């Protein structure tokens, strides 16, 4: 079986590849099948949910990196228009990154865990990150997720005179103009720095918790019902 890895040594195959909640049916380590058992108790489930936030932040980081790369490679200014494929892709990447990032700070019945602003930006040293976080949340809440007002969206009624009118058509024209623009590269770069900062802070704290939990499982495999797995160690 040819397994396409994303950089991790550990790959898990689900029963339904289109349903992340379907049972895990196979564990591969360096492409070799390994025994496994899903740990199902409140403490384990809580730790696992935090990893969803890690993945969300990593995806936001990748989306912003790709958007910046595509912008830098473009030989002409990127124009957002339905007929400009590059502009549509870049806007989708940036919007999705913002939505995914802010999603990590919202608690729902699904994840039931969230990042806390007061823990990530506790002092004046993080003031620039806090300001940017606040602006992204406002952008997500008032513009991307809802029909609010933003510098990246505007509409106007415009009267003009057609210098080369078609035969039988008046040269006097009144039309509705709607305009979408993309954030400039400096703004996108700042978004990337914020996401990387939050990811680093979150990963550090989570890893400490995971290390403690992992040791508990190793020390008491029967208590977590994984003794059958560890009995198969080499």
VENURUR-V425600 format. One record per residue. N is the residue number from 0. RES is the residue in one small letter. PSI is psi in radians with two decimals (999 if undefined). OMEGA is omega in whole degrees, 0 to 359 (* if undefined). Layout:
((N,RES,PSI,OMEGA) (N,RES,PSI,OMEGA))
This chain:
((0,x,2.20,181) (1,x,1.95,182) (2,x,2.15,178) (3,x,1.95,183) (4,x,2.63,178) (5,x,0.33,180) (6,x,-0.25,180) (7,x,2.56,175) (8,x,-0.49,186) (9,x,2.18,179) (10,x,2.32,179) (11,x,2.29,181) (12,x,2.26,180) (13,x,2.72,180) (14,x,-0.74,177) (15,x,1.97,185) (16,x,-0.23,180) (17,x,0.11,180) (18,x,1.85,182) (19,x,-0.33,179) (20,x,-0.02,177) (21,x,2.73,184) (22,x,2.50,172) (23,x,2.18,184) (24,x,-0.20,182) (25,x,2.48,176) (26,x,2.24,179) (27,x,2.28,176) (28,x,2.05,187) (29,x,0.72,178) (30,x,0.17,177) (31,x,2.32,182) (32,x,2.39,183) (33,x,2.62,177) (34,x,2.64,180) (35,x,2.85,174) (36,x,2.27,177) (37,x,2.22,178) (38,x,2.06,185) (39,x,1.56,171) (40,x,2.88,186) (41,x,-0.75,182) (42,x,-0.79,180) (43,x,-0.76,181) (44,x,-0.64,179) (45,x,-0.79,178) (46,x,-0.71,182) (47,x,-0.62,181) (48,x,-0.57,178) (49,x,-0.49,180) (50,x,-0.44,175) (51,x,-0.68,179) (52,x,-0.70,177) (53,x,-0.85,181) (54,x,-0.67,180) (55,x,-0.75,179) (56,x,-0.67,177) (57,x,-0.69,178) (58,x,-0.73,178) (59,x,-0.72,177) (60,x,-0.80,181) (61,x,-0.71,180) (62,x,-0.75,180) (63,x,-0.66,177) (64,x,-0.77,180) (65,x,-0.72,179) (66,x,-0.78,179) (67,x,-0.72,180) (68,x,-0.75,181) (69,x,-0.65,177) (70,x,-0.75,183) (71,x,-0.48,181) (72,x,-0.28,182) (73,x,2.30,181) (74,x,-0.22,179) (75,x,2.76,179) (76,x,2.44,179) (77,x,2.12,179) (78,x,2.28,179) (79,x,1.94,179) (80,x,2.59,183) (81,x,-0.41,181) (82,x,-0.09,178) (83,x,1.73,185) (84,x,-0.74,183) (85,x,-0.73,179) (86,x,-0.70,179) (87,x,-0.75,181) (88,x,-0.81,183) (89,x,-0.73,178) (90,x,-0.72,179) (91,x,-0.70,179) (92,x,-0.81,182) (93,x,-0.80,179) (94,x,-0.77,181) (95,x,-0.68,179) (96,x,-0.74,180) (97,x,-0.78,179) (98,x,-0.81,181) (99,x,-0.69,180) (100,x,-0.89,182) (101,x,-0.51,177) (102,x,-0.55,182) (103,x,-0.27,181) (104,x,0.11,181) (105,x,2.29,181) (106,x,2.25,180) (107,x,3.07,180) (108,x,-0.29,180) (109,x,-1.15,183) (110,x,-0.75,181) (111,x,0.25,173) (112,x,2.68,179) (113,x,2.79,174) (114,x,2.59,179) (115,x,2.24,181) (116,x,-0.75,184) (117,x,-0.44,179) (118,x,-0.51,184) (119,x,-0.49,181) (120,x,1.15,189) (121,x,-0.28,186) (122,x,3.10,180) (123,x,-0.36,180) (124,x,-0.42,181) (125,x,0.32,186) (126,x,-0.67,182) (127,x,-0.62,178) (128,x,-0.68,179) (129,x,-0.73,179) (130,x,-0.76,180) (131,x,-0.71,177) (132,x,-0.78,180) (133,x,-0.72,180) (134,x,-0.64,178) (135,x,-0.69,178) (136,x,-0.74,179) (137,x,-0.71,180) (138,x,-0.75,180) (139,x,-0.80,186) (140,x,-0.67,188) (141,x,-0.25,186) (142,x,-0.98,185) (143,x,-0.82,183) (144,x,-0.30,181) (145,x,2.87,184) (146,x,1.19,180) (147,x,-2.69,182) (148,x,2.40,179) (149,x,2.75,175) (150,x,-0.27,183) (151,x,0.17,180) (152,x,2.32,179) (153,x,2.79,176) (154,x,2.56,183) (155,x,2.63,167) (156,x,2.28,187) (157,x,2.33,174) (158,x,2.35,181) (159,x,3.07,178) (160,x,2.15,181) (161,x,2.05,181) (162,x,-0.36,179) (163,x,1.25,183) (164,x,2.66,176) (165,x,2.69,182) (166,x,2.30,178) (167,x,0.05,181) (168,x,2.37,181) (169,x,2.49,177) (170,x,-0.27,178) (171,x,2.16,187) (172,x,2.41,171) (173,x,2.19,183) (174,x,2.79,178) (175,x,2.25,180) (176,x,2.13,175) (177,x,2.41,186) (178,x,2.26,172) (179,x,2.38,177) (180,x,2.80,178) (181,x,2.60,175) (182,x,2.59,179) (183,x,2.89,187) (184,x,-0.59,179) (185,x,-0.69,179) (186,x,-0.76,180) (187,x,-0.68,178) (188,x,-0.67,177) (189,x,-0.68,176) (190,x,-0.77,180) (191,x,-0.75,179) (192,x,-0.70,179) (193,x,-0.84,181) (194,x,-0.72,180) (195,x,-0.67,178) (196,x,-0.86,181) (197,x,-0.73,179) (198,x,-0.76,180) (199,x,-0.76,180) (200,x,-0.77,180) (201,x,-0.78,183) (202,x,-0.71,181) (203,x,-0.86,181) (204,x,-0.69,181) (205,x,-0.69,181) (206,x,-0.66,177) (207,x,-0.74,179) (208,x,-0.73,181) (209,x,-0.67,179) (210,x,-0.76,179) (211,x,-0.77,181) (212,x,-0.74,180) (213,x,-0.71,180) (214,x,-0.63,177) (215,x,-0.72,180) (216,x,-0.76,181) (217,x,-0.67,181) (218,x,-0.44,183) (219,x,1.15,184) (220,x,-0.63,181) (221,x,-0.57,179) (222,x,-0.44,179) (223,x,0.15,175) (224,x,0.74,177) (225,x,0.26,182) (226,x,-0.53,180) (227,x,-0.53,178) (228,x,-0.85,183) (229,x,-0.36,178) (230,x,-0.25,181) (231,x,0.17,181) (232,x,2.68,183) (233,x,999,*))
